[in-house]
Amino acid sequence: MRVLKELKTEGTLLNLINARKLTYVGHALRNHRTSLMKTVCEGRLDGRRRKGRPPISLVTNLTTACGLGLHQIVQKSQDRAGWHQKVRSSIATANTASGDADR
């Protein structure tokens, strides 16, 4: 939020949610003590899917938010400072672009 104040732009709720998702996923992928968070972020569940519109997956949400593929997200998230810089630049880019990529 400090960056948004310096740029004198207002952050939308969607941008705030995407920033928090990206920072959490970076934290989860760097955590080596447990594989549960990594399994949740990268894994798929077994079983049958219900009828109707398919839900938007976390992976799809992340790739559209930061403009990287899943493999690149996993690699770049290992560098904490670099990942936070990528999150800030993705949110700044989203503030200047119009439209909702998440809908």
N, C-alpha and C positions, 0 to 999 in steps of 0.2 A: 504494500500500500504506500510505502514511503516513495517508491519510484513513481507511482502515479501522481502523488502530490508534487514531486519535483517537475514532472512533465505537465502539470496543471491540467490533467484530464481526470474525468471521473470514471472509476471502474464500474462496470456493470456486474450484476450478480452472477451472470454466466461466466464472465472472465475470472471472478473470484473463485468460483467452484472449480473451474478448470485448473487454476493455479494450485489450489489445494490438492486436487487429484494428482497433478504431476509431481508435487513435492512429496506427497505420501508414497507414490509409487517409487520414486527415487530412493526414499528411506527404506521401503520394503525390499527393493532389489539389492540394496547394499548390505542388508542385515544377513549375517552369516550364521547367527546363532540358531535360527529356526527356519525351516523351509515352508512353514505354513503360509506366511504372507506371500512368498514367491509362488507357491502353488495356486493361491487364490488369484494372483495377478496374471499368471501365465496359463494356468490350467483350464481345463474344460470338465464339466460334470458328465458322468455317464447317465444314460437313461434317455427317455423319449421326450421330445419337446412338445409342448401343447400346441393346439391349433391357433391360428391367427397370425398377427404381425410379429415377426421375430424381434426379440428385445435387442436394444443396442448394447453390444458387449463393452466391457471396460477397455479392451484392446482397441476396438474401433474408436471409442471415445478419445483415448489417449493419442492415437495416431493422427486423428483430425485436429486435435488441440495443439500439437507441437509440430506437425508436419514431418514426422520421422516414421520409419517402419519399426516394428517391434524389436528386431535385432539391434537396430541403432539405438533405440531407447534403452535396452538392457546394457549395451556397451557404454553409452554416454552417462548413464546414471551412476556408474561406478566412481566417476570423478565428481565428488560432492560440489565443489565450487563451480566446475564447468556445468553441472546439471542445473544448479540454481541460476546461473547466467542464462542458460537455454530457456528455463521457465520464464524468467523475466522478459527475455526477448520475444518469446511466443505470446505473452500477454500484451506486450507493447504493440506487437504486430496486429493482434486481435482487436486492440482498441482503435487502431487506425482504419482497419477494414470494416466494412459494414456487412451486416447479415449474420445469421446465426448458423454456425456449422453443426451445432448439436441437435438441431430440430429435425 
